[in-house]
Amino acid sequence: AYISNVADWLEQNNASSAKPRILIYDASPRSASAQGVVGKNIIAALERQGFPIRVADRQELPQLSDSQLEAYSQVWLLFGNTAQHLSESELSAVGAMVKGGRSMLIVTGPQADAPWDPAAANRLASRFGVEFSGTVKNREELPATTGSYFLQRTSALLGKVLKFFRKA
């Protein structure tokens, strides 16, 4: 459900006239790695939500281009331990896609306790004012915080204060 929510949010917040369609692209040089990272259940869930999915890697699509990206409303770029840097023309193609109103998701992090260097992901992310550094280790589920409780309480308190001053 979480991944489906991400896809929905990205789709709702883009200005693309393209039909909902996601390219999941692994920048690693090895074959079929994106399929392994994403998994068949996630792909099936996204397709049930109405998102046709294409999973590709550097062997299938050695070079991303404008013409390859034009069919997608979203591109999800996976940068694992062995990810290769995107070329200048690939960076330009992804940048043009985003500038044209379509969505991008950058996923990076270590895999299987191997050394991780976020440089490949940061080469793209930095063009959008984002930089990856460090990692967080989580269990199977992300822990929830009490932040939403405090925000809700603050909102209620602020509402009472505003009502008080309107009456004064």
Backbone as CSV, one residue per row, in Angstrom:
resi,resn,N_x,N_y,N_z,CA_x,CA_y,CA_z,C_x,C_y,C_z
1,ALA,0.819,-1.193,0.000,0.000,0.000,0.000,0.861,1.254,0.000
2,TYR,1.990,1.214,0.733,2.846,2.394,0.830,3.371,2.798,-0.549
3,ILE,3.880,1.834,-1.302,4.427,2.132,-2.623,3.324,2.638,-3.558
4,SER,2.143,2.065,-3.453,1.016,2.537,-4.263,0.683,3.985,-3.923
5,ASN,0.764,4.333,-2.640,0.525,5.722,-2.226,1.568,6.657,-2.813
6,VAL,2.820,6.213,-2.849,3.890,7.023,-3.442,3.585,7.270,-4.916
7,ALA,3.235,6.207,-5.631,2.921,6.346,-7.057,1.726,7.277,-7.272
8,ASP,0.693,7.110,-6.454,-0.484,7.987,-6.556,-0.107,9.438,-6.309
9,TRP,0.675,9.683,-5.256,1.073,11.050,-4.921,1.887,11.670,-6.050
10,LEU,2.837,10.912,-6.581,3.652,11.431,-7.681,2.791,11.750,-8.897
11,GLU,1.802,10.907,-9.148,0.923,11.120,-10.301,0.030,12.349,-10.100
12,GLN,-0.505,12.496,-8.897,-1.387,13.628,-8.613,-0.645,14.955,-8.632
13,ASN,0.642,14.918,-8.365,1.416,16.151,-8.257,2.306,16.406,-9.461
14,ASN,1.964,15.812,-10.581,2.692,16.179,-11.785,1.731,16.844,-12.762
15,ALA,2.291,17.505,-13.735,1.482,18.244,-14.704,1.541,17.568,-16.068
16,SER,1.755,16.279,-16.059,1.928,15.536,-17.292,0.599,15.235,-17.965
17,SER,0.596,15.313,-19.277,-0.572,14.876,-20.036,-0.425,13.402,-20.427
18,ALA,0.735,12.828,-20.119,0.977,11.413,-20.412,0.096,10.545,-19.529
19,LYS,-0.334,9.415,-20.073,-1.102,8.470,-19.280,-0.214,7.932,-18.165
20,PRO,-0.798,7.600,-17.005,0.013,7.047,-15.912,0.783,5.809,-16.368
21,ARG,2.082,5.889,-16.284,2.968,4.787,-16.652,4.312,5.030,-15.984
22,ILE,4.870,3.990,-15.369,6.098,4.143,-14.594,7.232,3.334,-15.209
23,LEU,8.380,3.989,-15.372,9.626,3.310,-15.716,10.433,3.184,-14.429
24,ILE,10.732,1.964,-14.032,11.608,1.715,-12.889,12.958,1.320,-13.472
25,TYR,13.955,2.181,-13.286,15.249,2.025,-13.956,16.374,1.858,-12.946
26,ASP,17.086,0.752,-13.053,18.228,0.487,-12.181,19.497,0.921,-12.897
27,ALA,20.221,1.850,-12.315,21.448,2.365,-12.910,22.638,1.439,-12.708
28,SER,22.422,0.299,-12.101,23.499,-0.673,-11.895,23.780,-1.422,-13.196
29,PRO,25.012,-1.870,-13.368,25.352,-2.546,-14.621,24.892,-3.996,-14.707
30,ARG,24.486,-4.599,-13.610,24.123,-6.020,-13.658,22.679,-6.210,-14.139
31,SER,22.408,-7.354,-14.701,21.100,-7.643,-15.297,20.057,-8.018,-14.257
32,ALA,18.821,-7.627,-14.489,17.634,-8.000,-13.710,17.673,-7.562,-12.261
33,SER,18.529,-6.614,-11.916,18.617,-6.183,-10.523,17.410,-5.361,-10.096
34,ALA,16.869,-4.557,-10.985,15.699,-3.753,-10.622,14.513,-4.650,-10.299
35,GLN,14.332,-5.691,-11.069,13.241,-6.633,-10.812,13.394,-7.230,-9.421
36,GLY,14.626,-7.566,-9.029,14.867,-8.145,-7.712,14.646,-7.153,-6.591
37,VAL,15.019,-5.900,-6.793,14.857,-4.877,-5.764,13.387,-4.531,-5.581
38,VAL,12.680,-4.366,-6.665,11.286,-3.951,-6.605,10.385,-5.115,-6.228
39,GLY,10.556,-6.244,-6.845,9.760,-7.424,-6.518,8.457,-7.504,-7.280
40,LYS,8.038,-8.729,-7.548,6.817,-8.975,-8.334,5.565,-8.489,-7.617
41,ASN,5.514,-8.599,-6.292,4.316,-8.168,-5.554,4.101,-6.668,-5.654
42,ILE,5.179,-5.904,-5.578,5.070,-4.444,-5.691,4.621,-4.060,-7.100
43,ILE,5.214,-4.699,-8.098,4.824,-4.410,-9.481,3.357,-4.754,-9.698
44,ALA,2.921,-5.904,-9.196,1.512,-6.314,-9.338,0.578,-5.318,-8.640
45,ALA,0.971,-4.853,-7.442,0.142,-3.886,-6.712,0.026,-2.577,-7.487
46,LEU,1.132,-2.111,-8.054,1.099,-0.871,-8.843,0.244,-1.042,-10.095
47,GLU,0.349,-2.183,-10.730,-0.457,-2.420,-11.928,-1.940,-2.509,-11.589
48,ARG,-2.272,-3.072,-10.417,-3.683,-3.098,-9.984,-4.207,-1.682,-9.744
49,GLN,-3.336,-0.764,-9.364,-3.720,0.633,-9.142,-3.834,1.403,-10.454
50,GLY,-3.547,0.750,-11.573,-3.663,1.416,-12.871,-2.366,1.975,-13.415
51,PHE,-1.233,1.521,-12.879,0.072,1.989,-13.349,0.774,0.882,-14.133
52,PRO,0.753,0.948,-15.461,1.579,0.003,-16.208,3.057,0.248,-15.852
53,ILE,3.810,-0.819,-15.663,5.187,-0.724,-15.193,6.136,-1.317,-16.221
54,ARG,7.260,-0.658,-16.413,8.374,-1.245,-17.149,9.575,-1.208,-16.224
55,VAL,10.197,-2.348,-16.029,11.410,-2.444,-15.223,12.569,-2.665,-16.180
56,ALA,13.595,-1.818,-16.082,14.738,-1.923,-16.979,16.020,-1.605,-16.222
57,ASP,17.125,-2.032,-16.793,18.435,-1.723,-16.219,19.383,-1.302,-17.342
58,ARG,20.644,-1.130,-17.003,21.641,-0.663,-17.965,21.848,-1.636,-19.118
59,GLN,21.633,-2.920,-18.901,21.802,-3.864,-20.009,20.672,-3.732,-21.022
60,GLU,19.455,-3.518,-20.516,18.308,-3.375,-21.416,18.257,-1.986,-22.047
61,LEU,18.488,-0.954,-21.239,18.516,0.439,-21.708,19.855,1.048,-21.300
62,PRO,20.884,0.873,-22.124,22.212,1.381,-21.725,22.270,2.895,-21.562
63,GLN,21.364,3.614,-22.229,21.382,5.079,-22.205,19.959,5.602,-22.174
64,LEU,19.582,6.355,-21.148,18.261,6.989,-21.099,18.254,8.189,-22.042
65,SER,17.127,8.371,-22.737,17.025,9.505,-23.660,15.626,10.112,-23.574
66,ASP,15.491,11.297,-24.162,14.184,11.966,-24.207,13.134,11.056,-24.838
67,SER,13.485,10.428,-25.943,12.507,9.605,-26.654,12.093,8.383,-25.838
68,GLN,13.005,7.817,-25.049,12.652,6.680,-24.195,11.775,7.108,-23.025
69,LEU,11.994,8.294,-22.496,11.256,8.761,-21.321,9.898,9.368,-21.647
70,GLU,9.668,9.753,-22.896,8.434,10.459,-23.235,7.167,9.637,-23.010
71,ALA,7.266,8.332,-22.976,6.081,7.485,-22.791,5.682,7.322,-21.326
72,TYR,6.455,7.892,-20.405,6.232,7.660,-18.971,5.835,8.942,-18.249
73,SER,4.899,8.792,-17.314,4.526,9.922,-16.470,5.431,9.992,-15.241
74,GLN,6.098,8.875,-14.931,7.015,8.805,-13.784,8.233,7.969,-14.157
75,VAL,9.378,8.363,-13.614,10.567,7.525,-13.694,11.090,7.349,-12.273
76,TRP,11.318,6.107,-11.897,11.897,5.779,-10.596,13.302,5.285,-10.869
77,LEU,14.287,6.002,-10.362,15.688,5.670,-10.602,16.292,5.015,-9.371
78,LEU,16.818,3.816,-9.535,17.412,3.061,-8.435,18.928,3.143,-8.530
79,PHE,19.542,3.625,-7.467,20.996,3.732,-7.397,21.468,2.882,-6.221
80,GLY,21.924,1.673,-6.500,22.417,0.780,-5.450,23.918,0.908,-5.272
81,ASN,24.524,-0.132,-4.722,25.964,-0.119,-4.425,26.836,0.057,-5.659
82,THR,26.419,-0.527,-6.774,27.258,-0.506,-7.974,26.683,0.388,-9.065
83,ALA,25.860,1.333,-8.701,25.217,2.201,-9.693,26.253,3.003,-10.465
84,GLN,25.988,3.135,-11.743,26.836,3.954,-12.591,26.263,5.359,-12.659
85,HIS,27.148,6.331,-12.805,26.703,7.712,-12.961,25.931,7.852,-14.262
86,LEU,24.892,8.670,-14.239,24.202,9.001,-15.476,25.076,9.968,-16.267
87,SER,25.064,9.814,-17.575,25.838,10.709,-18.428,25.176,12.087,-18.455
88,GLU,25.867,13.067,-19.002,25.291,14.416,-19.116,24.011,14.395,-19.940
89,SER,23.991,13.605,-21.023,22.774,13.560,-21.850,21.628,12.889,-21.095
90,GLU,21.933,11.884,-20.260,20.892,11.256,-19.445,20.373,12.219,-18.384
91,LEU,21.282,12.949,-17.748,20.873,13.948,-16.756,19.973,14.998,-17.402
92,SER,20.320,15.419,-18.606,19.506,16.402,-19.334,18.136,15.831,-19.676
93,ALA,18.082,14.555,-20.096,16.806,13.930,-20.452,15.892,13.820,-19.237
94,VAL,16.440,13.399,-18.113,15.633,13.295,-16.892,15.219,14.690,-16.431
95,GLY,16.142,15.641,-16.493,15.812,17.019,-16.121,14.702,17.601,-16.982
96,ALA,14.740,17.342,-18.274,13.695,17.834,-19.180,12.355,17.170,-18.871
97,MET,12.400,15.893,-18.514,11.175,15.181,-18.156,10.515,15.842,-16.943
98,VAL,11.310,16.113,-15.918,10.781,16.729,-14.702,10.327,18.163,-14.986
99,LYS,11.129,18.896,-15.737,10.756,20.276,-16.083,9.464,20.306,-16.892
100,GLY,9.210,19.254,-17.656,7.994,19.147,-18.446,6.775,18.731,-17.634
101,GLY,6.947,18.555,-16.327,5.805,18.282,-15.461,5.632,16.839,-15.034
102,ARG,6.534,15.959,-15.464,6.417,14.566,-15.054,7.222,14.320,-13.777
103,SER,7.007,13.180,-13.146,7.563,12.931,-11.811,8.770,12.011,-11.839
104,MET,9.621,12.193,-10.827,10.824,11.391,-10.666,10.940,10.984,-9.205
105,LEU,11.367,9.755,-8.973,11.666,9.266,-7.636,13.071,8.695,-7.682
106,ILE,13.939,9.168,-6.786,15.303,8.658,-6.694,15.381,7.778,-5.460
107,VAL,15.829,6.538,-5.660,15.978,5.589,-4.566,17.440,5.197,-4.502
108,THR,18.048,5.344,-3.316,19.441,4.969,-3.162,19.681,4.436,-1.763
109,GLY,20.724,3.678,-1.618,21.071,3.123,-0.321,21.877,1.854,-0.482
110,PRO,22.483,1.416,0.603,23.320,0.213,0.535,22.478,-1.048,0.370
111,GLN,23.091,-2.044,-0.232,22.463,-3.338,-0.402,23.407,-4.408,0.145
112,ALA,22.873,-5.319,0.950,23.599,-6.502,1.434,24.932,-6.158,2.105
113,ASP,24.928,-5.181,2.985,26.109,-4.806,3.767,27.350,-4.503,2.934
114,ALA,27.182,-4.112,1.699,28.303,-3.730,0.845,28.545,-2.232,0.995
115,PRO,29.747,-1.780,0.681,30.020,-0.337,0.764,29.080,0.430,-0.164
116,TRP,28.661,1.599,0.288,27.715,2.402,-0.481,28.277,3.790,-0.666
117,ASP,28.157,4.286,-1.879,28.582,5.639,-2.201,27.416,6.315,-2.934
118,PRO,26.847,7.366,-2.352,25.685,8.009,-2.980,26.037,8.957,-4.126
119,ALA,27.287,8.970,-4.568,27.717,9.947,-5.580,26.890,9.880,-6.862
120,ALA,26.580,8.678,-7.343,25.808,8.556,-8.588,24.419,9.156,-8.418
121,ALA,23.772,8.863,-7.304,22.440,9.426,-7.047,22.529,10.932,-6.839
122,ASN,23.556,11.379,-6.126,23.695,12.810,-5.842,23.980,13.637,-7.093
123,ARG,24.589,13.031,-8.082,24.859,13.763,-9.322,23.542,14.216,-9.964
124,LEU,22.509,13.390,-9.839,21.185,13.760,-10.338,20.423,14.581,-9.303
125,ALA,20.369,14.093,-8.072,19.565,14.738,-7.027,19.995,16.185,-6.768
126,SER,21.296,16.446,-6.831,21.794,17.800,-6.543,21.257,18.837,-7.522
127,ARG,20.885,18.426,-8.703,20.287,19.352,-9.679,18.916,19.847,-9.219
128,PHE,18.339,19.139,-8.237,17.026,19.499,-7.698,17.116,19.948,-6.239
129,GLY,18.342,20.253,-5.792,18.537,20.763,-4.442,18.508,19.714,-3.343
130,VAL,18.735,18.448,-3.692,18.703,17.360,-2.713,20.038,16.632,-2.742
131,GLU,20.477,16.182,-1.572,21.698,15.386,-1.502,21.517,14.260,-0.499
132,PHE,21.949,13.066,-0.878,21.864,11.897,-0.004,23.169,11.734,0.759
133,SER,23.052,11.376,2.051,24.237,11.066,2.846,23.806,10.216,4.025
134,GLY,24.626,9.250,4.383,24.320,8.399,5.519,23.160,7.462,5.239
135,THR,22.897,6.587,6.182,21.810,5.627,6.034,21.077,5.463,7.350
136,VAL,19.878,4.960,7.261,19.078,4.629,8.436,18.687,3.172,8.296
137,LYS,18.863,2.414,9.356,18.481,1.001,9.312,17.145,0.842,10.002
138,ASN,16.213,0.214,9.314,14.868,-0.011,9.838,14.524,-1.486,9.775
139,ARG,13.543,-1.840,10.566,13.023,-3.204,10.498,12.151,-3.312,9.271
140,GLU,11.283,-4.299,9.249,10.417,-4.491,8.096,9.453,-3.330,7.904
141,GLU,9.115,-2.633,8.981,8.216,-1.492,8.884,8.914,-0.257,9.430
142,LEU,8.608,0.881,8.852,9.153,2.130,9.360,8.461,2.485,10.667
143,PRO,9.211,2.887,11.688,8.564,3.234,12.949,7.772,4.534,12.827
144,ALA,6.629,4.573,13.441,5.804,5.783,13.451,6.264,6.681,14.596
145,THR,6.097,7.962,14.427,6.493,8.895,15.478,5.254,9.528,16.087
146,THR,5.488,10.228,17.162,4.387,10.946,17.802,4.231,12.343,17.216
147,GLY,4.993,12.638,16.171,4.930,13.967,15.571,3.540,14.364,15.130
148,SER,2.804,13.432,14.517,1.462,13.784,14.051,0.535,14.114,15.220
149,TYR,0.707,13.431,16.362,-0.099,13.720,17.546,0.145,15.154,18.008
150,PHE,1.434,15.550,18.080,1.751,16.900,18.533,1.269,17.953,17.545
151,LEU,1.374,17.670,16.250,0.874,18.620,15.254,-0.644,18.774,15.363
152,GLN,-1.337,17.670,15.599,-2.788,17.727,15.752,-3.155,18.550,16.991
153,ARG,-2.452,18.324,18.105,-2.724,19.073,19.333,-2.409,20.556,19.135
154,THR,-1.324,20.874,18.447,-0.960,22.263,18.191,-2.019,22.932,17.327
155,SER,-2.499,22.217,16.337,-3.546,22.754,15.471,-4.810,23.065,16.265
156,ALA,-5.203,22.157,17.159,-6.390,22.376,17.981,-6.199,23.581,18.896
157,LEU,-5.021,23.698,19.503,-4.728,24.826,20.389,-4.745,26.140,19.610
158,LEU,-4.150,26.149,18.436,-4.131,27.348,17.610,-5.559,27.756,17.231
159,GLY,-6.413,26.779,16.925,-7.813,27.065,16.620,-8.518,27.735,17.777
160,LYS,-8.264,27.275,19.011,-8.884,27.879,20.198,-8.400,29.308,20.402
161,VAL,-7.107,29.530,20.187,-6.553,30.878,20.342,-7.188,31.826,19.329
162,LEU,-7.307,31.386,18.089,-7.904,32.247,17.042,-9.367,32.553,17.360
163,LYS,-10.112,31.572,17.849,-11.505,31.805,18.236,-11.581,32.818,19.369
164,PHE,-10.675,32.730,20.325,-10.665,33.654,21.461,-10.480,35.087,20.983
165,PHE,-9.513,35.329,20.079,-9.234,36.676,19.621,-10.326,37.212,18.706
166,ARG,-11.017,36.371,18.001,-12.133,36.831,17.168,-13.292,37.324,18.037
167,LYS,-13.450,36.726,19.228,-14.518,37.146,20.136,-14.167,38.410,20.884
168,ALA,-12.876,38.691,21.032,-12.449,39.838,21.830,-12.654,41.144,21.105
